[in-house]
């Protein structure tokens, strides 16, 4: 309606003429002036009844003729309708109907307010009837869904937008209709009206009538993607802190990062490190030109790319690449593939250009891996257009936090690799190299360091040649792991060899070794580290086997007893009295002596062998006994069989194994005579020796041997007590032994010109390769060894 109505054509009307109607009704003439009005009309517009007649209709409505205009100029929340009287072309008058109560009423305009609130609320809102059909939805929901209210009314949700997420929402709506209990859900989905997936929190609650009966369901949905992203970011960092660094393996840590990141944060991730990091070395300065890196881990969200750019591959990055840029500058870089810097790089690097194009990557971040001021490598994160949004500024902070955590773990793993390599090198350098060939026994030995994250420990073994063709067998275990344990093992092995050269019985050797450890404990400063020295509590078994008599003497200090398998395949654990571990002493060590037939197998081992795989030590010993009974073409093959049987998998402790198959020297190698204390027996002894050497074909050694026999037998007759026994042993060398019942040993000295004696033992020392004395329970034995055949 326009304000240019012609009021002059309005005919005068009686002031007392009114029309009563439930709505406010105004009648105007053809000029647009009021001629009649209902009872409530003056009150609605704020006029007195007598003042309402003659007013132009244009003064009663707003400019757009959609609402009532009060007398004071206010627009009332009341809808109006205008009807012409007569024809539209030639109206005879007008009827104006206002469809609401006066503004002064308390309920005036509430319906419109509710409608406006429903339609204009920023939260998406939809109403379902008792059959779960859509009845109403507001503007926000219509925009999100991409459909108008008329298109969705009367239809089911899953019918309009198919998909498992929407089917689940509809199931929840029906459940609320059935149970009358509200539900809450947080779907992550892309709606038809949105360009990307969003995180929604959705309240589904029943609508009940006055009697409490459920008549419908209302669903309120709000986009909380910002809060969701923040929450996911915190969850990602929290998971990284708990999962990354669980190992001390460089490639394992890199793989842990890749598993945490893909696919929740990136579609593809690559961890490339300097070659020296894998070897445990300290990384040097990063070159300013092309950078050569080794791949530690690569992971993609798409299965078809699983074999692309696998671990261990070498990659060359030109200076224009973001990887080289972040390494040289020490700062993270973030780019879209359309950025000029990336375009330049891909032009210089066709290999990576093809991979990026094939993978559909649209944005990437390169972060340097730096720890303690050193650059270890770089991590590249990529996203594809088909899944995640391009990286934003907030993503840079997340990647730097993640890589910072990884850098510390990788540096720890690098240092562990270095220390473990040092310990292993030291350990292997201190152990015997290859099998030991000895006339007393055939031996085979194995040493396996602990696997995984455990450093090399102090398990050790040794095969020590002893005078009289005897052999010393020793195996031990040092507390702890690492360089300190390996160094301690070296000290103990050296001490055992030194004591073995004194030809001490096993129990006496362990007693002296225990004294050495105890004294070393007092000299060490353990307060600084708060640790027990590695040699305190070390265990050891020492055995001496004599192939002439076929006897073996053993003693042990806190170590598992050896296992013996006889030629008839009967096996047993050697019954050796156990002494305390080294350094914890005060209790004596006791030796056990037993006679071994030729071909007996003696197995010395550390506890890591029998407890591998979590076995009880008794079960482990039984398994070892079974493995030793397996047929094998050689002792070396049998040693491999034992390891394959008892410890096929990862190990958490070192393993040392020493196998010895005994031999017994027959009459073709040993000759002996009991002698009296008469000085005339010396000549007889020389003759017997010459005859025996002739039988062995060793006539060339007769002169020296006669001199040695004369000196040693004469000394025994003159200075010692009986019984006296002379023995010759022929093996790789010729050994002459004279035993007597005295514990007094001769001493080598240089005789003066005026001395009548003292030159015999000096001549023995000069003419033989070596000589010495060993003590027995019955006395002592003086021996001299000389080469055979001009060796």
DOMAR-707396 format. One line per field, with one value per residue (C-alpha): x negated, y negated, z. Coordinates in Angstrom, 2 decimals, m for minus. Layout:
BEGIN
u <- X, ... .
v <- Y, ... .
w <- Z, ... .
This chain:
BEGIN
u <- 0.00, m1.26, m0.98, 0.27, 3.89, 6.29, 7.90, 10.02, 12.27, 13.09, 16.74, 17.51, 18.76, 20.64, 18.29, 20.49, 20.45, 18.28, 17.90, 17.24, 14.94, 12.37, 9.61, 8.84, 10.62, 10.56, 12.76, 11.67, 13.26, 11.80, 9.55, 7.97, 9.48, 10.98, 14.74, 15.38, 13.37, 13.89, 13.93, 10.30, 8.84, 8.43, 6.69, 4.31, 3.22, 3.34, 6.21, 9.38, 12.45, 13.57, 10.11, 9.73, 12.32, 10.82, 7.22, 5.36, 4.67, 1.05, 0.61, 1.74, m0.88, m4.67, m6.28, m6.43, m2.79, m3.72, m3.07, m0.97, m2.32, m1.38, m0.27, m3.65, m5.52, m6.49, m6.22, m4.19, m4.82, m1.39, m0.77, 1.69, 3.68, 5.31, 8.34, 9.82, 13.62, 14.98, 12.52, 8.80, 8.83, 11.66, 11.71, 14.73, 12.89, 10.50, 10.61, 7.49, 7.28, 4.65, 4.11, 2.89, 3.81, 2.79, m0.94, m0.14, 0.93, m1.67, m1.37, m1.61, m4.19, m5.42, m4.62, m6.67, m9.53, m9.57, m9.51, m12.31, m14.37, m13.94, m14.71, m17.55, m19.36, m23.03, m22.82, m21.41, m18.02, m15.61, m12.35, m11.18, m7.71, m6.77, m7.74, m11.22, m10.21, m11.57, m8.96, m10.85, m14.42, m15.87, m17.96, m21.30, m20.33, m19.02, m22.36, m24.37, m22.27, m22.10, m18.32, m15.35, m12.73, m10.15, m12.55, m13.14, m9.75, m8.11, m11.23, m13.69, m17.24, m18.99, m16.70, m17.95, m21.67, m22.72, m25.77, m26.73, m27.06, m23.55, m22.14, m23.63, m22.06, m18.67, m19.04, m19.68, m16.60, m14.40, m15.95, m15.12, m11.55, m11.35, m13.06, m12.37, m16.00, m18.20, m21.44, m24.64, m26.99, m30.02, m30.13, m32.92, m31.35, m31.02, m27.43, m26.02, m26.04, m29.66, m32.86, m34.77, m34.23, m33.54, m33.33, m29.80, m28.39, m24.77, m22.07, m19.10, m16.29, m12.61, m9.65, m6.87, m3.30, m1.68, m1.01, m4.72, m4.28, m7.00, m5.52, m8.69, m12.43, m14.55, m18.15, m20.59, m23.93, m26.88, m30.17, m33.03, m35.81, m38.04, m37.75, m38.02, m41.22, m42.67, m41.65, m43.06, m46.27, m46.65, m45.79, m48.37, m51.11, m50.11, m50.24, m53.59, m55.02, m53.92, m54.64, m57.73, m60.99, m59.89, m62.97, m66.61, m66.63, m67.04, m64.75, m62.26, m61.88, m61.45, m58.78, m56.98, m56.73, m55.34, m52.71, m51.56, m51.29, m49.65, m46.77, m45.45, m47.72, m49.37, m48.80, m52.48, m55.60, m59.26, m62.12, m65.53, m68.73, m72.43, m74.33, m76.48, m73.40, m72.72, m76.28, m76.15, m78.64, m78.40, m76.87, m79.12, m78.21, m75.48, m76.83, m75.52, m75.02, m73.08, m72.38, m72.54, m70.26, m69.27, m65.59, m64.80, m61.00, m58.28, m54.54, m51.55, m47.80, m47.31, m48.12, m49.19, m52.11, m53.36, m56.40, m57.38, m60.51, m61.03, m63.46, m67.24, m67.02, m69.47, m67.99, m69.78, m68.14, m69.32, m69.92, m66.59, m64.61, m62.77, m64.69, m68.08, m66.73, m65.54, m68.79, m71.02, m68.92, m67.94, m64.30, m61.07, m59.50, m55.88, m54.81, m52.04, m53.20, m52.25, m54.67, m57.53, m60.13, m58.58, m58.22, m61.95, m62.83, m60.70, m62.32, m65.74, m64.61, m62.56, m62.57, m60.82, m58.72, m57.21, m56.53, m54.76, m52.66, m51.76, m50.83, m48.65, m50.40, m49.17, m51.10, m54.13, m56.19, m59.91, m61.30, m64.99, m65.81, m68.13, m69.36, m72.00, m72.99, m73.58, m71.49, m70.55, m68.27, m64.83, m61.18, m58.80, m55.02, m52.63, m48.88, m46.72, m43.78, m41.56, m41.72, m43.05, m43.12, m46.39, m48.73, m48.00, m50.26, m49.20, m50.43, m53.98, m54.04, m52.68, m55.31, m58.12, m56.88, m56.67, m60.07, m61.66, m60.55, m61.78, m65.14, m65.96, m64.96, m66.98, m70.04, m69.71, m69.44, m72.47, m74.54, m73.32, m74.35, m77.78, m78.24, m76.98, m79.36, m82.26, m81.27, m80.89, m84.22, m85.91, m84.12, m85.07, m88.66, m89.07, m87.58, m89.60, m89.67, m88.40, m88.53, m91.49, m93.45, m94.72, m95.89, m93.82, m90.43, m88.59, m86.80, m84.07, m82.80, m80.07, m79.33, m76.07, m75.50, m72.08, m69.71, m67.52, m68.19, m70.51, m74.18, m76.91, m77.56, m80.39, m79.93, m83.28, m85.16, m88.71, m90.74, m94.15, m97.00, m98.69, m101.94, m101.85, m99.48, m96.70, m94.09, m92.25, m88.59, m86.99, m83.67, m82.32, m79.59, m80.03, m77.18, m75.71, m76.11, m78.01, m81.62, m82.16, m81.05, m83.24, m86.25, m85.63, m85.43, m88.81, m90.36, m89.00, m90.09, m93.61, m93.70, m92.58, m95.25, m97.91, m96.86, m96.60, m100.22, m101.13, m99.59, m97.23, m94.48, m90.96, m89.94, m93.14, m92.83, m89.30, m90.49, m93.20, m90.77, m88.30, m91.09, m91.90, m88.26, m87.88, m90.96, m89.78, m86.45, m88.21, m90.11, m87.12, m85.10, m81.56, m79.96, m80.28, m78.04, m76.12, m76.67, m78.20, m81.33, m80.74, m83.30, m81.58, m79.17, m80.73, m80.52, m83.04, m83.77, m87.34, m88.22, m91.56, m91.60, m94.63, m94.66, m97.35, m95.34, m91.92, m90.99, m89.18, m89.25, m86.59, m85.57, m82.93, m82.14, m78.37, m78.14, m75.85, m77.48, m78.74, m76.90, m78.67, m77.66, m79.58, m80.41, m77.47, m75.19, m74.37, m74.28, m74.43, m75.03, m78.50, m78.18, m80.52, m80.30, m79.15, m81.17, m80.06, m80.27, m83.55, m84.05, m81.41, m83.81, m84.63, m83.44, m86.10, m86.00, m86.09, m87.32, m85.71, m87.77, m86.33, m87.65, m86.40, m86.54, m87.90, m85.17, m83.29, m81.59, m81.86, m79.52, m80.25, m77.68, m76.32, m72.79, m71.62, m71.65, m69.39, m67.03, m66.46, m62.80, m61.78, m62.52, m63.15, m66.83, m66.02, m63.95, m66.73, m69.35, m67.09, m66.68, m70.46, m70.91, m68.56, m70.30, m73.72, m72.39, m71.53, m73.70, m76.30, m79.22, m81.48, m81.65, m81.21, m77.96, m76.80, m77.45, m75.27, m72.56, m72.52, m72.06, m69.39, m67.47, m67.66, m67.60, m66.12, m64.49, m65.45, m67.62, m67.68, m70.94, m74.34, m75.07, m78.41, m78.89, m82.08, m82.07, m85.06, m85.32, m88.05, m90.94, m93.18, m96.86, m97.82, m101.17, m102.32, m102.33, m103.14, m105.90, m106.63, m108.88, m108.95, m112.47, m114.21, m116.24, m119.59, m121.89, m122.83, m119.27, m120.11, m122.11, m119.32, m116.81, m118.88, m119.06, m115.29, m114.67, m117.06, m115.40, m111.93, m112.99, m114.40, m111.07, m109.29, m111.79, m113.07, m116.78, m117.66, m116.14, m118.06, m121.03, m118.94, m116.48, m119.26, m120.65, m117.20, m116.50, m119.89, m119.36, m115.76, m116.19, m119.42, m117.69, m114.77, m117.13, m119.29, m116.73, m113.33, m111.65, m110.11, m108.32, m110.01, m108.45, m109.81, m107.36, m107.73, m104.82, m105.03, m102.56, m103.20, m106.20, m108.27, m107.56, m109.75, m108.23, m109.79, m107.45, m108.43, m106.87, m108.38, m106.70, m110.06, m110.69, m114.09, m114.86, m116.71, m119.84, m123.00, m125.98, m129.15, m132.53, m133.52, m130.27, m130.48, m126.78, m123.70, m124.29, m122.14, m118.73, m120.15, m121.18, m117.71, m116.12, m118.47, m118.07, m114.25, m111.40, m109.99, m109.98, m108.10, m106.74, m103.23, m102.12, m99.95, m98.38, m101.26, m104.07, m105.22, m106.08, m108.93, m108.52, m110.43, m109.12, m111.22, m110.23, m110.11, m111.67, m113.54, m110.38 .
v <- 0.00, m3.48, m6.64, m8.72, m7.64, m10.45, m11.24, m13.99, m11.45, m9.75, m10.38, m11.46, m8.73, m8.69, m8.51, m6.06, m3.38, m0.39, 3.31, 5.94, 8.78, 11.05, 9.41, 5.73, 4.71, 1.33, 0.32, m2.55, m4.25, m4.43, m7.33, m5.27, m6.95, m4.96, m4.89, m1.98, 0.08, 2.99, 2.66, 3.69, 1.73, m1.66, m0.03, 1.83, m1.34, m3.47, m5.73, m6.64, m5.25, m8.66, m9.56, m6.43, m7.54, m9.47, m8.40, m7.42, m3.72, m4.56, m5.77, m2.42, m0.18, m0.15, m1.37, 2.17, 2.74, 5.95, 4.93, 2.64, m0.86, m2.20, m5.82, m6.62, m5.28, m1.84, 1.22, 3.91, 7.64, 8.11, 9.19, 7.21, 8.07, 5.62, 6.55, 4.25, 3.78, 4.01, 4.75, 4.39, 1.91, m0.24, 0.37, m0.96, m0.76, 1.28, 3.68, 3.86, 6.89, 7.06, 10.73, 10.30, 9.06, 5.55, 5.05, 4.40, 8.04, 10.30, 13.01, 10.62, 11.70, 14.87, 17.15, 15.04, 14.88, 18.65, 19.02, 16.51, 18.16, 21.56, 20.34, 17.97, 19.89, 20.52, 24.08, 26.53, 27.77, 30.35, 31.86, 35.43, 36.82, 40.03, 42.05, 40.48, 38.46, 34.94, 32.24, 28.98, 27.75, 24.32, 22.28, 23.49, 27.14, 26.49, 24.90, 27.78, 30.47, 28.68, 29.20, 26.95, 27.71, 28.60, 31.13, 32.92, 32.74, 36.12, 38.13, 40.21, 38.92, 41.99, 41.81, 38.31, 38.76, 42.41, 43.55, 45.47, 42.31, 41.13, 44.62, 44.63, 41.22, 42.47, 45.55, 43.27, 41.17, 44.26, 45.41, 42.08, 42.37, 45.83, 45.23, 41.56, 41.07, 38.42, 39.42, 37.69, 38.46, 36.93, 37.92, 36.78, 36.50, 34.34, 33.23, 32.58, 28.82, 28.62, 28.79, 30.92, 33.18, 31.58, 32.73, 32.38, 32.83, 33.80, 33.81, 36.07, 35.60, 36.57, 34.17, 35.15, 33.96, 32.99, 36.65, 37.49, 39.43, 39.07, 37.37, 36.54, 35.99, 32.86, 32.95, 30.14, 30.25, 27.91, 27.79, 28.11, 28.72, 26.15, 27.76, 31.19, 30.24, 28.91, 32.05, 34.27, 32.27, 32.86, 36.54, 36.85, 35.28, 37.38, 40.59, 39.58, 39.10, 42.57, 44.53, 42.93, 43.87, 47.22, 48.76, 47.83, 48.73, 45.91, 47.42, 48.55, 45.00, 43.58, 46.19, 45.33, 41.69, 42.74, 44.98, 42.20, 39.58, 41.53, 41.23, 39.02, 36.06, 36.69, 38.95, 39.71, 39.29, 40.03, 40.00, 39.56, 39.53, 39.05, 42.29, 41.79, 41.87, 45.51, 46.43, 44.57, 41.94, 38.24, 36.41, 33.87, 30.51, 30.52, 29.75, 26.63, 28.46, 31.65, 33.81, 37.62, 39.23, 42.79, 43.57, 44.78, 45.04, 44.37, 44.75, 43.88, 44.00, 45.68, 49.36, 49.02, 46.84, 49.22, 50.30, 46.83, 45.37, 48.13, 48.00, 48.20, 46.50, 43.65, 40.32, 37.36, 33.99, 30.97, 27.61, 26.30, 29.02, 28.22, 31.06, 29.55, 26.09, 27.06, 28.95, 26.04, 23.32, 25.43, 24.28, 25.98, 25.10, 25.38, 25.22, 25.96, 27.84, 24.79, 22.51, 21.19, 22.84, 26.27, 25.75, 24.97, 28.05, 30.42, 29.09, 30.01, 33.35, 35.38, 38.52, 36.90, 34.78, 37.91, 39.37, 36.22, 35.99, 39.69, 39.43, 36.36, 34.44, 30.85, 29.54, 30.59, 29.73, 30.48, 30.40, 30.84, 33.49, 31.72, 32.81, 31.22, 28.83, 31.59, 32.25, 35.91, 35.69, 34.50, 35.56, 34.77, 34.72, 34.68, 34.33, 35.19, 33.28, 36.35, 36.68, 33.93, 30.15, 28.45, 27.85, 24.65, 22.46, 24.37, 27.62, 26.33, 26.14, 29.68, 31.14, 29.32, 30.66, 34.20, 34.11, 32.51, 35.51, 37.90, 36.12, 36.79, 40.45, 40.85, 39.28, 41.64, 44.57, 43.31, 43.11, 46.55, 47.95, 46.40, 47.67, 51.13, 51.28, 50.31, 52.91, 55.63, 54.78, 54.85, 58.06, 59.89, 58.64, 60.13, 63.51, 66.28, 66.03, 69.20, 72.78, 73.82, 76.90, 78.82, 82.41, 82.84, 81.97, 80.84, 77.57, 75.42, 72.15, 69.63, 66.14, 64.32, 60.80, 59.87, 58.80, 55.72, 52.85, 54.68, 53.83, 56.43, 57.95, 59.69, 63.35, 64.89, 68.16, 69.27, 72.38, 72.25, 74.64, 75.99, 77.92, 81.69, 81.54, 80.53, 77.91, 75.36, 74.65, 71.52, 69.74, 66.75, 64.14, 60.52, 58.50, 55.83, 54.82, 52.30, 51.18, 51.45, 55.09, 55.91, 54.23, 56.10, 59.35, 58.55, 58.00, 61.29, 63.24, 61.80, 62.65, 66.23, 66.69, 65.29, 67.59, 70.55, 69.99, 70.63, 74.07, 73.71, 76.25, 74.97, 74.31, 72.38, 70.41, 69.29, 68.36, 66.11, 64.70, 63.90, 62.09, 60.02, 59.00, 58.20, 55.97, 54.27, 53.53, 51.60, 49.50, 48.55, 45.42, 46.73, 43.75, 41.54, 43.75, 45.50, 48.82, 52.13, 52.83, 55.38, 57.82, 57.92, 60.83, 62.22, 66.00, 68.45, 72.15, 73.37, 76.92, 78.63, 81.77, 84.09, 86.35, 88.57, 89.67, 88.87, 86.87, 83.56, 81.23, 78.51, 75.71, 73.02, 69.62, 69.08, 70.35, 73.06, 76.49, 77.96, 80.72, 83.99, 86.38, 89.66, 91.72, 94.03, 90.97, 90.89, 87.34, 85.66, 82.34, 82.47, 82.49, 79.59, 77.81, 74.26, 71.45, 67.83, 65.42, 63.56, 60.67, 61.85, 64.42, 65.74, 69.25, 71.57, 73.06, 76.82, 78.79, 81.94, 84.51, 87.12, 89.51, 88.99, 91.67, 90.62, 89.01, 87.54, 84.19, 81.43, 78.42, 75.19, 72.39, 69.17, 68.89, 66.89, 70.12, 72.18, 69.33, 68.04, 67.70, 67.36, 70.99, 72.18, 73.07, 76.76, 76.93, 75.17, 77.66, 80.51, 78.88, 78.47, 82.14, 83.06, 80.75, 82.21, 85.66, 84.58, 86.19, 83.85, 84.31, 82.08, 80.27, 76.94, 78.19, 79.42, 75.95, 74.40, 76.98, 76.15, 72.43, 72.99, 75.28, 73.32, 69.70, 69.29, 65.94, 62.56, 62.61, 60.35, 61.74, 62.70, 66.33, 68.12, 71.82, 73.89, 77.53, 79.83, 83.43, 85.18, 87.26, 89.70, 90.08, 93.74, 95.51, 94.16, 90.72, 91.33, 93.29, 93.32, 95.00, 95.11, 94.44, 95.17, 92.71, 94.34, 91.93, 94.77, 94.71, 91.53, 93.46, 96.01, 93.19, 91.69, 95.06, 95.64, 92.20, 92.77, 96.07, 94.51, 91.62, 94.13, 95.95, 92.67, 91.69, 88.71, 89.52, 85.90, 84.80, 87.41, 85.23, 82.41, 84.83, 86.79, 83.60, 82.55, 85.97, 86.07, 82.66, 83.16, 86.71, 85.78, 82.81, 85.03, 87.63, 85.01, 82.52, 84.24, 87.32, 90.29, 91.60, 90.30, 90.76, 89.88, 89.34, 88.44, 87.03, 86.76, 84.48, 81.24, 80.92, 83.30, 82.90, 84.34, 84.49, 85.56, 85.86, 86.30, 86.09, 82.75, 79.37, 77.53, 76.28, 75.46, 71.86, 70.71, 68.66, 67.61, 69.46, 67.57, 68.80, 70.12, 72.12, 75.85, 76.26, 74.27, 74.52, 77.54, 75.85, 72.87, 75.19, 76.76, 73.35, 72.46, 75.67, 76.07, 73.91, 73.49, 75.17, 74.90, 76.43, 77.46, 78.62, 81.64, 83.10, 85.64, 83.13, 81.42, 81.99, 80.24, 80.22, 79.04, 78.71, 78.82, 78.62, 81.65, 81.96, 78.65, 76.60 .
w <- 0.00, m0.82, 1.22, m1.81, m1.24, m1.96, 1.38, m0.20, m1.90, 1.39, 2.26, 5.89, 8.13, 11.36, 14.34, 16.20, 13.50, 14.48, 13.42, 16.08, 14.99, 16.72, 14.66, 14.29, 11.07, 9.40, 6.39, 4.16, 1.19, m2.27, m1.25, 1.52, 4.57, 7.44, 7.47, 9.84, 12.35, 14.69, 18.46, 18.98, 16.11, 17.88, 20.83, 18.53, 16.77, 19.91, 18.87, 20.67, 18.87, 17.75, 16.41, 14.27, 11.66, 8.78, 9.31, 6.07, 5.81, 5.03, 8.62, 10.04, 8.40, 7.95, 4.75, 3.33, 4.37, 6.24, 9.86, 12.02, 12.61, 16.03, 16.52, 18.12, 15.08, 16.40, 14.20, 15.98, 15.55, 13.99, 10.43, 8.32, 5.18, 2.77, 0.65, m2.06, m2.28, m5.76, m8.54, m8.35, m11.26, m9.80, m6.02, m4.19, m0.88, 1.22, 4.17, 6.40, 8.72, 11.50, 12.55, 16.16, 19.60, 20.72, 21.50, 25.11, 25.56, 27.25, 24.63, 21.70, 19.10, 20.94, 18.03, 15.66, 18.15, 18.44, 14.68, 14.21, 16.94, 15.31, 11.79, 12.63, 15.36, 14.34, 15.60, 13.09, 14.27, 12.90, 14.16, 13.54, 14.05, 15.85, 12.74, 12.52, 9.46, 9.06, 9.77, 10.27, 9.91, 10.40, 7.98, 9.41, 8.99, 5.49, 4.54, 6.06, 4.41, 1.06, 0.81, 1.46, 4.08, 1.43, m0.13, 3.17, 4.88, 5.34, 4.42, 6.42, 6.92, 5.50, 2.49, 1.66, 2.45, 2.35, 4.26, 7.38, 9.48, 8.63, 9.11, 12.61, 13.36, 12.21, 14.42, 17.37, 16.53, 16.47, 19.76, 21.39, 20.09, 21.59, 24.96, 25.59, 26.70, 25.14, 23.36, 22.33, 19.48, 17.78, 14.10, 11.78, 8.36, 5.28, 4.81, 1.31, 1.87, 3.15, 1.06, 3.61, 6.59, 9.95, 13.51, 14.92, 18.33, 18.15, 20.84, 20.13, 22.64, 22.82, 22.50, 24.92, 25.33, 28.62, 29.37, 28.97, 25.77, 23.14, 20.10, 18.22, 18.36, 18.06, 16.86, 17.50, 15.66, 16.15, 14.32, 16.81, 14.31, 15.95, 19.35, 17.72, 15.95, 19.19, 21.04, 18.31, 18.38, 22.11, 21.69, 18.90, 21.02, 24.02, 22.00, 20.57, 24.05, 25.12, 21.93, 20.45, 22.10, 23.47, 21.85, 21.36, 17.70, 15.17, 12.55, 15.18, 16.55, 13.06, 12.33, 15.59, 14.49, 11.12, 12.73, 15.08, 12.34, 9.47, 8.72, 11.53, 10.78, 7.42, 4.42, 3.98, 6.11, 5.47, 7.98, 6.36, 8.43, 7.87, 7.30, 10.41, 12.67, 11.78, 12.72, 16.04, 14.92, 15.69, 12.68, 11.03, 9.51, 6.87, 3.39, 1.72, m1.57, m2.29, 0.78, 0.78, 3.38, 4.19, 4.67, 8.20, 7.83, 5.27, 5.76, 3.63, 4.18, 0.83, 0.42, m3.20, m2.11, 0.59, m1.44, m2.63, m1.08, 1.46, 4.38, 3.81, 0.42, m0.21, m1.32, m2.82, m2.17, m4.21, m2.52, m3.84, m2.00, 1.23, 2.91, 2.14, 2.95, 6.42, 7.13, 6.14, 7.79, 10.81, 10.49, 9.44, 6.09, 4.96, 1.33, m1.10, m4.18, m6.25, m4.38, m6.47, m4.20, m4.71, m8.45, m8.63, m6.57, m8.61, m11.77, m10.29, m8.83, m11.36, m9.16, m6.21, m8.59, m10.10, m6.68, m5.49, m8.63, m8.51, m4.87, m5.32, m2.51, m2.33, 0.69, 2.70, 5.75, 6.18, 9.72, 10.65, 13.24, 15.69, 19.11, 21.32, 18.54, 15.97, 12.87, 12.44, 9.40, 8.37, 8.46, 5.59, 6.10, 3.14, 2.62, m0.33, m1.72, m1.56, 2.23, 4.46, 4.20, 3.33, 6.24, 8.14, 10.31, 13.43, 11.84, 11.82, 15.62, 15.89, 13.59, 15.39, 18.73, 17.34, 15.66, 18.72, 20.76, 18.08, 17.83, 21.49, 21.14, 17.94, 19.54, 22.51, 20.10, 18.18, 21.36, 22.40, 19.02, 19.43, 23.00, 22.09, 19.16, 21.40, 23.99, 21.36, 19.79, 23.17, 24.11, 20.94, 21.06, 24.52, 23.66, 21.96, 18.18, 16.55, 17.85, 20.00, 18.90, 21.91, 22.37, 25.53, 24.08, 20.98, 21.78, 20.22, 21.68, 20.96, 22.24, 21.47, 22.77, 24.08, 21.35, 20.94, 23.28, 25.68, 25.44, 25.26, 28.64, 30.42, 29.50, 28.59, 28.11, 27.56, 26.70, 28.41, 27.47, 30.61, 31.14, 30.81, 27.79, 30.14, 29.31, 31.42, 30.60, 32.06, 31.62, 33.51, 33.74, 34.82, 36.33, 34.07, 30.43, 28.38, 28.12, 31.87, 31.92, 28.92, 30.52, 33.77, 31.81, 30.29, 33.72, 35.05, 31.97, 32.27, 35.97, 35.32, 32.64, 34.98, 37.79, 35.42, 34.40, 38.04, 37.52, 40.48, 41.17, 40.36, 43.96, 44.70, 41.48, 42.40, 45.89, 44.47, 41.90, 44.68, 46.58, 43.49, 43.08, 46.78, 46.76, 43.58, 45.28, 48.04, 45.50, 43.38, 44.01, 43.84, 45.58, 42.52, 40.42, 43.16, 41.41, 42.36, 40.28, 37.53, 38.89, 42.30, 42.09, 38.91, 38.54, 37.16, 36.54, 36.14, 35.10, 34.43, 32.30, 32.19, 29.11, 30.60, 33.60, 32.11, 35.22, 35.38, 38.39, 38.66, 40.97, 40.62, 42.10, 42.00, 38.42, 36.97, 37.11, 33.81, 32.02, 31.23, 28.45, 28.47, 25.37, 26.08, 25.74, 29.45, 30.74, 34.10, 35.79, 37.32, 41.09, 41.93, 45.26, 44.61, 46.13, 46.53, 43.59, 43.28, 45.66, 48.12, 49.58, 53.09, 52.17, 50.71, 47.24, 46.86, 43.87, 42.52, 40.63, 38.30, 35.70, 32.15, 29.48, 26.11, 24.01, 26.98, 26.27, 28.85, 28.35, 30.22, 29.77, 31.22, 32.56, 29.53, 27.50, 29.74, 30.74, 27.19, 26.31, 29.96, 30.81, 34.33, 34.77, 35.42, 32.24, 30.39, 31.58, 30.48, 27.06, 26.83, 27.67, 24.83, 22.38, 23.21, 22.32, 18.76, 16.06, 14.60, 12.21, 14.29, 17.57, 15.75, 14.21, 17.61, 19.12, 16.40, 17.03, 20.73, 20.05, 17.40, 19.76, 22.99, 21.84, 18.36, 19.14, 20.65, 23.75, 26.77, 28.15, 26.78, 26.02, 26.23, 25.49, 25.66, 24.53, 25.11, 23.90, 25.87, 24.58, 26.45, 25.49, 24.96, 25.35, 22.00, 23.60, 27.28, 29.04, 32.78, 35.36, 39.14, 40.49, 43.78, 45.80, 44.92, 42.96, 40.62, 39.24, 37.30, 34.71, 34.38, 33.90, 31.10, 29.34, 29.56, 28.16, 25.25, 24.45, 24.52, 22.30, 19.84, 19.82, 19.11, 16.43, 18.40, 18.49, 17.74, 21.06, 23.09, 24.09, 25.57, 27.13, 28.82, 30.33, 31.57, 33.07, 34.79, 36.39, 37.49, 38.80, 40.61, 42.29, 43.34, 44.86, 46.55, 47.86, 47.91, 49.29, 47.55, 45.73, 42.54, 39.12, 35.70, 32.81, 29.13, 27.10, 23.32, 21.61, 19.77, 22.13, 24.21, 27.91, 30.65, 34.15, 37.46, 40.46, 44.11, 47.55, 48.57, 48.36, 48.16, 44.64, 43.09, 42.15, 39.12, 39.91, 38.18, 39.74, 40.61, 39.22, 42.62, 43.12, 42.71, 41.85, 40.75, 37.00, 36.16, 36.35, 34.51, 31.66, 31.64, 31.27, 28.43, 26.46, 26.75, 25.56, 29.04, 32.42, 35.70, 38.87, 39.79, 43.18, 43.85, 46.95, 47.09, 46.50, 43.33, 39.68, 37.87, 34.12, 31.09, 27.53, 24.39, 20.73, 18.47, 15.05, 15.15, 15.73 .
